[in-house]
């Protein structure tokens, strides 16, 4: 069973090894590269920090984060929350990969008018800024930018001989980019015949819009749960 991994190059290899350990054949197709941006955190008091991805946190020098370690950290998912704890943040909240839940979590824990630092990437959806800018003093810092490739790699298409490969999806932007590039490739039906494994139900509408038909949603919004689902799919094929 072949498994398509279109994560950024910095994440794809680790995922590929985990996929191979399950007895599957990883096909790594990084559709983007993550470029770190120069970041200077303002020397001011913050009542909370919002982080929407692990990359947004890792791209910041730890020395700049030390003054914020006792400030509540609000993370979009469990993987980011785990990284925040390992980095040294004392109070960490996870919204389980749901941006709306993240916004509500911030509103529940902080008071109107408090100061928030938002660490994020480019591109990003405007949800957090639209929801919180009117009620909180929000400072947004873009710590990285995704540089995308122009076409789905021909060498990756040549590797794919599984008529229904499993495609792992981690973000809406990645889903949309993958569907667009495949539609313009020499295998435009790849997205529709693949079996799509999603980290979150929030991605389902984007997969369907791109032409995806066969969809499985991870039981929990984290990597381990995705791997558990992948193993279940592999065992079902062996019956």
C-alpha positions as CSV (number, residue, x, y, z in Angstrom):
1,X,0.0,0.0,0.0
2,X,1.5,3.3,-1.1
3,X,1.1,6.4,1.1
4,X,1.4,9.9,-0.3
5,X,3.0,12.4,2.1
6,X,2.8,16.0,0.9
7,X,3.9,17.7,4.1
8,X,6.6,20.3,4.0
9,X,10.1,18.8,3.5
10,X,11.1,19.4,7.1
11,X,8.3,17.2,8.4
12,X,7.9,14.7,5.5
13,X,10.9,12.5,6.2
14,X,10.0,11.8,9.8
15,X,6.4,10.9,8.8
16,X,7.8,8.7,5.9
17,X,9.8,6.6,8.4
18,X,6.8,6.1,10.6
19,X,4.7,5.0,7.6
20,X,7.4,2.6,6.5
21,X,7.5,1.1,10.0
22,X,3.9,0.1,9.5
23,X,4.8,-1.9,6.4
24,X,3.5,0.7,3.9
25,X,5.4,2.4,1.1
26,X,5.8,6.1,1.6
27,X,5.9,8.4,-1.5
28,X,7.3,11.7,-0.3
29,X,6.1,14.7,-2.3
30,X,6.8,17.9,-0.4
31,X,4.7,20.5,-2.2
32,X,6.3,23.4,-0.2
33,X,9.4,24.5,1.7
34,X,9.2,26.4,5.0
35,X,11.3,29.5,5.1
36,X,12.0,31.0,8.5
37,X,11.6,34.8,8.8
38,X,13.6,37.2,11.0
39,X,11.5,37.7,14.2
40,X,11.9,40.1,17.1
41,X,9.3,39.7,19.9
42,X,8.4,43.2,21.2
43,X,9.7,44.0,24.7
44,X,6.3,44.4,26.3
45,X,3.9,42.5,28.6
46,X,1.7,39.8,27.1
47,X,-1.2,38.1,28.9
48,X,-1.2,35.1,26.5
49,X,0.5,33.6,23.4
50,X,-1.3,31.9,20.5
51,X,0.5,29.4,18.3
52,X,-1.2,27.8,15.3
53,X,1.5,25.3,14.3
54,X,4.7,23.7,15.6
55,X,6.6,25.5,12.9
56,X,5.5,28.9,14.1
57,X,7.1,28.1,17.5
58,X,10.3,26.4,16.3
59,X,11.2,29.3,14.0
60,X,11.6,31.6,17.0
61,X,14.9,31.6,18.9
62,X,14.3,30.1,22.3
63,X,16.1,33.0,24.0
64,X,13.3,35.3,22.8
65,X,10.7,33.0,24.3
66,X,12.1,32.8,27.8
67,X,10.4,35.9,29.1
68,X,7.1,34.4,28.0
69,X,7.5,31.0,29.6
70,X,5.1,31.8,32.5
71,X,2.4,33.3,30.1
72,X,-0.5,31.0,29.1
73,X,0.1,29.4,25.7
74,X,-2.9,28.6,23.5
75,X,-2.1,26.0,20.9
76,X,-4.2,24.9,18.0
77,X,-3.5,21.2,18.5
78,X,-1.9,18.6,20.8
79,X,1.4,18.3,18.8
80,X,2.0,22.0,19.2
81,X,1.0,21.9,22.8
82,X,3.5,19.1,23.5
83,X,6.3,21.1,21.8
84,X,5.4,24.2,23.9
85,X,5.7,22.2,27.1
86,X,9.1,20.8,26.0
87,X,10.2,24.3,25.1
88,X,9.5,25.3,28.7
89,X,6.0,26.9,28.8
90,X,4.4,26.3,32.1
91,X,0.7,26.7,31.2
92,X,-0.3,25.2,27.9
93,X,-3.8,24.8,26.5
94,X,-4.7,22.7,23.4
95,X,-7.8,23.3,21.1
96,X,-7.5,19.8,19.5
97,X,-6.9,21.0,16.0
98,X,-10.0,23.3,15.8
99,X,-9.4,27.0,15.2
100,X,-12.9,27.9,16.4
101,X,-12.3,26.0,19.7
102,X,-8.9,27.8,20.0
103,X,-10.7,31.2,19.7
104,X,-13.3,30.2,22.3
105,X,-10.5,28.9,24.6
106,X,-8.8,32.3,24.5
107,X,-12.1,34.1,25.2
108,X,-12.8,31.8,28.1
109,X,-9.4,32.2,29.7
110,X,-8.6,35.8,29.1
111,X,-10.4,39.0,29.8
112,X,-11.6,41.6,27.3
113,X,-8.8,44.0,26.3
114,X,-5.8,41.8,27.4
115,X,-2.7,41.6,25.3
116,X,-2.0,38.6,23.1
117,X,1.0,37.6,21.0
118,X,0.1,35.6,17.9
119,X,2.9,33.5,16.3
120,X,1.8,32.2,12.9
121,X,2.9,31.5,9.3
122,X,2.2,32.8,5.8
123,X,-0.2,31.9,4.3
124,X,-2.8,31.7,7.0
125,X,-6.6,32.0,7.4
126,X,-7.8,35.3,8.9
127,X,-10.1,33.7,11.5
128,X,-8.1,34.4,14.6
129,X,-7.3,38.0,13.7
130,X,-10.9,38.7,12.7
131,X,-12.3,37.1,15.8
132,X,-9.9,38.6,18.4
133,X,-8.7,41.9,17.1
134,X,-11.7,43.9,18.3
135,X,-11.7,42.5,21.8
136,X,-8.0,41.9,22.5
137,X,-4.8,43.8,21.9
138,X,-3.4,41.4,19.4
139,X,0.2,41.5,18.1
140,X,0.8,39.2,15.1
141,X,4.2,37.9,14.2
142,X,4.8,35.9,11.1
143,X,7.7,33.5,11.8
144,X,7.8,31.6,8.5
145,X,6.6,31.6,5.0
146,X,5.6,28.6,2.8
147,X,7.3,28.6,-0.6
148,X,5.3,26.3,-2.9
149,X,6.4,24.3,-6.0
150,X,4.9,25.1,-9.4
151,X,3.9,21.6,-10.5
152,X,3.3,18.1,-9.0
153,X,6.7,16.3,-9.5
154,X,6.8,14.0,-12.4
155,X,9.1,11.6,-10.5
156,X,6.6,11.2,-7.8
157,X,3.8,10.4,-10.3
158,X,6.1,7.8,-11.8
159,X,6.5,6.0,-8.4
160,X,2.7,5.7,-7.9
161,X,1.5,2.4,-9.2
162,X,-1.1,1.8,-6.5
163,X,-4.5,2.5,-8.1
164,X,-5.8,3.7,-4.8
165,X,-2.9,5.1,-2.7
166,X,-3.6,6.6,0.8
167,X,-3.1,10.4,0.9
168,X,-2.3,11.9,4.3
169,X,-3.6,15.4,4.9
170,X,-2.7,17.8,7.7
171,X,-3.9,21.3,6.7
172,X,-6.5,23.0,4.5
173,X,-3.9,24.9,2.6
174,X,-2.0,21.7,1.8
175,X,-5.2,20.0,0.6
176,X,-6.1,22.8,-1.7
177,X,-2.6,23.1,-3.1
178,X,-2.4,19.3,-3.7
179,X,-5.7,19.2,-5.5
180,X,-4.8,22.1,-7.7
181,X,-1.4,20.7,-8.7
182,X,-2.7,17.2,-9.3
183,X,-5.5,18.5,-11.5
184,X,-2.8,20.1,-13.8
185,X,-0.6,17.0,-13.8
186,X,-0.4,14.0,-16.1
187,X,-2.5,12.0,-13.6
188,X,-5.4,14.4,-13.1
189,X,-7.6,11.6,-11.6
190,X,-5.1,10.9,-8.8
191,X,-6.9,13.0,-6.2
192,X,-10.3,11.4,-7.0
193,X,-9.1,7.8,-6.8
194,X,-6.8,8.2,-3.8
195,X,-8.1,7.3,-0.3
196,X,-7.7,10.4,1.8
197,X,-6.8,10.2,5.5
198,X,-7.5,13.4,7.3
199,X,-6.1,14.6,10.7
200,X,-9.3,16.6,11.3
201,X,-12.9,16.7,10.1
202,X,-12.3,20.4,9.3
203,X,-10.4,19.2,6.2
204,X,-13.2,17.1,4.7
205,X,-15.0,19.9,2.8
206,X,-11.7,20.9,1.1
207,X,-11.0,17.3,0.1
208,X,-14.5,16.9,-1.3
209,X,-14.1,20.2,-3.2
210,X,-10.9,19.0,-4.7
211,X,-12.6,15.8,-6.0
212,X,-11.8,13.4,-3.2
213,X,-14.3,10.6,-2.8
214,X,-12.8,8.1,-0.3
215,X,-12.3,9.8,3.0
216,X,-11.2,8.5,6.4
217,X,-11.0,10.9,9.4
218,X,-8.5,10.2,12.2
219,X,-10.1,9.4,15.6
220,X,-8.0,12.1,17.2
221,X,-6.4,15.1,15.6
222,X,-2.8,13.9,16.0
223,X,-0.1,12.0,14.2
224,X,-0.4,8.8,16.3
225,X,-4.1,8.5,15.7
226,X,-3.5,9.0,12.0
227,X,-0.9,6.2,12.0
228,X,-3.4,4.0,13.9
229,X,-6.0,4.6,11.2
230,X,-3.4,3.9,8.5
231,X,-2.5,0.6,10.1
232,X,-6.2,-0.3,10.3
233,X,-6.6,0.4,6.6
234,X,-3.5,-1.7,5.7
235,X,-4.8,-4.7,7.7
236,X,-8.2,-4.4,6.0
237,X,-6.5,-4.7,2.6
238,X,-4.8,-7.8,3.7
239,X,-8.0,-9.7,4.7
